[in-house]
Amino acid sequence: MKNVICHFLIFAGMFLISGGLYSQNSVVIVPGTSDWVDTGFSFDGEQVGFVFASGYVIRHDYASMSFDNYATPAGRGPNLLSNSFPCQTCNATSLIGKLGVNGDPFLVGERAYIKGAGRLFLTVNDSPLYDNQGAFVAVIYKDLASICTGNRPGGVVLSNEEAEKKGDPLAESEKETTFNLYPNPASQAITVEIENATESTEIKWICIYDIKGQLVKIEEGPKLADSKISISTPDLPQGTYLVSVLINQEVKSKKLIIN
């Protein structure tokens, strides 16, 4: 697990050094076995904050490494099982938060608005006694408006209709930049194809993790002029993997089967 956290910290450091984050934004690592993590962010309840989360955690207490024990920030298992510790109403092994040391836990999942006031703490909704592997990565925005205006102070958010009338490029950015992965299942190679990229889209890296949460491959993201990148996979044993792509300030992930 230390290797996993180390990789995440390296990525976070690269992210910060690259200038992708501003003073009001931050990346926080939440290990699968951690207690409450102090994000260092205090919200005043007037500005709406926002959290993007990615990564995955394997509930290692189980002898069988079945895919049911894989958890995204939204929770563990295909049915998003409920859990009793420390948030009874949240999904098992999901990313949860609270405002203030004595605040009530709430589900953060893959994305959440922060509308209340207090210091934000994050953890994984599972007993810290379990030897979980992996970690979640949370990108925290202190002011939701900073996302919509590209971190420009004093910016104005236009509706889709207004943006189309004004010819504003914001209308184009409403399409989410994501990626396709094929073939899947694969054996010798996979192709990662970026969709809905714009001139401002930045692809940092493409990572492949095994079922234990260990990094097995990393590739630099394709240049903007090239929306596809081929990754050789014959050295990967048969099994289930996670392909994660850092697109702008958000990690997007998809399951990969190697046969």
N, C-alpha and C positions, 0 to 999 in steps of 0.2 A: 504493500500500500504506500510505503514511503516513496517508491519510485514513481507511482502514479501522481502523488501530490507534487513531487519534484517537477515532473513534466508540466503539470498545470501551472506551477509557479513560474517556470521558464517561459511558458506561453504568455502568462500574464505580464511578465517583465518585458517581453518583446513587444507586447501590445502597448504598454505604457510608454516605452522608449520611442515607439514609432510615431507618437503624437496622436494616436487615434482617440485618446481620452482627454477630456478637459477637466478643469479643477472641480467642476460640480459632478463629475462622473467617476466611478471607480469599479474595479474588478475585485471580487471577494471570493476566495476559495472556501468551500464548505466540505471538509472530509466526511466520509461515510460514517465514521465513528466519533465525530466531534461532539462536544457539548455545544451550548449556544455560542455562536461566533458574533462578536461585536463588530459590526460593519464600520463603525465610526461615523455613521450618517444620522443626523438628527433632523426630523421633519417638523415643520411648524404648523401643519394642518391647513395652511392657506394655499401653498403651491402643491400641486398633485405630483408625487414622485412616481417612478416606474421601475420595475425590476424585470430584466430578461434573464432567464436561467437555462443552462444546458448541462451536458455531461451525463454520466450515469454511475449508479452504485449497484454492486452485487451484494445481496444479503448472504454473506459467507457462512453464516451459522448453519446453513443447510449443507449436508454432505454432497447432494446432487447439484451440479452447476447448471440446472435447467434454465431455460430462458424466462420461466415464470419468476425467477428470483432477480431478474434484471429490473432496475428501476430508473426511469427518467425522473426529472424533477416533479412530474405530475403524479408519480406513484409507482408501485411495484405490481407486476403481474397483469395479465390481460384484462382482468376484471377490476383493477384498481382497488385492491382489498383495503378494508378499513383497519385501523390500528388503534391501540389504546395508550400509546406513550410517545411523546407527551401530549399529543393532540388527538382526542378521541373522535373528533368529527372529520379529521383529515385522512387522506389516503396513506396506506402503509409505505414507509420508506420514501415519502415525498419530501420536497423542500418546503419547510414551513418558516414562518417568521413571527415576530412579536414586536410591539412598540413599547419600549421600556422594560426594565428587568422583571417587573411583575405584571407585564401585559398579557392579554389572552392570546394564545397561539392561533394563527390563521394560515390557511394554505396559500403558499406563494406559487407553487407549480412552475410552469415554464414562463409565465409572465403574470404580473400583478400590478395593479394600481395601488399606490400608497397615499391614502387620503387623510389619515389620522395624524396625530402629533406624537412625537417621542423618538427615542433613539432606536434604530432598527437592529434587531438581532436575528440571526438565521441559524437553522440547524436541520438535520435530517430526522424525519419523524420515525424514529426507531430507537430501541434501547442501545445506549452506548456500550453495553456489554457484548453485543454482537460484533464479531470480527468482520465488519463490512469492508469491502474493497471499493476503491474508486472515490470520486468526489464530484460535487456539483460546482459549477462556475456561475456566479451571479454578477451581471453587469447592472449597476445601480445608477439611476438618473435622479438627481435631487429635484429636478424640475422637468415635468413631462414636456413642456414647451420647447426645451432644448433639443428634443428629438425631432420635432416637427419643423423646426426652423434651422436645422443644421448647426446648432450651437451658436447662432448669431443673436446677440442681445437685441431685444426690441423687435424681434421678428413678428410677423402676422401669419396665422394659419388660415388659409383660404379653404372654403368648401370645394368639393369636386366641380360643381357647376361654375363657381366663380373662377376657379383655376383654369377651366377650359375656355371661358370667355376671355380671360386675360392672357391666355397662351402661356401660363406659368408652368415651368417644368415640374412643379409639385404634383400636377395631375398625372404625369408619367410615373412618378415615384410611388403611386398608390399600389402598383403591381409589386408584390413581394418578390424579392430576388431569392431564388432557391436553387436546388440542383437536382438533376436526375442521375441515377446510378444504373449502369447496365454493362454486360448482362448480369443478371442476378436470379439464380445462383450463377457463380463464375468458377473458373478453374485456373486459366493461364493469365488473364488480365481483366481489368475493369476500366470503364470509361466514366469519368465524372464530367457532366455537362452542366454549365451554369445557365440558368434561365432568368430572363427579365433583367439582365445586367444593364446598367446605365453608365454614363461617362464617369460618374462619381463612385461606382462600385469598386470595392477593393477586396480581393481574395488573398488572405494572408497565407494560409496553409491548409493542407488536406491531411488528416491523420486517420490511421486505422488502429483500432484497439481490439484486443482479443476478449473473450468472455470473462477473463479475470480482471479486466480493466487495465491491462498492460499495453503500452504503446508498442506496436510492432512495425509500423511504417509511418513515415512523414514525407510529404512532398510539398514543394513550394506551389502556391496557387498559380493558375494560368494567368497570363497577361490579358489585359482587357480585350486585345484584338483576337485572342484565341479563347473561345468559351469552352473548349474541351481539353482534358488532359487524360492520358492513358497511364495506368499504374499496373506494373507487372506483379502478379500474385502467385506464381508457381511455387514459391518458397513457403507459402502459408499452408499449414495443415488444414485438413477438413474441419469445418465447424462454423460457428456463428461469430460474426465480428460486427463492430460498429464503425461506420465511416463518418467522420465529423469534418465539416468545412467551416472555417472562420470567414464569414462574409460580412464585411464592414465591422460592426461591433457586436455581432451575434453569431454564436456557433449553432449550426444546423446539422442534424445527424440522421442517418438512415441505417437500417440493419442490412448486413451483407452475409450471404451464405457462400462458403467455399466448399465445393464438392470435388 
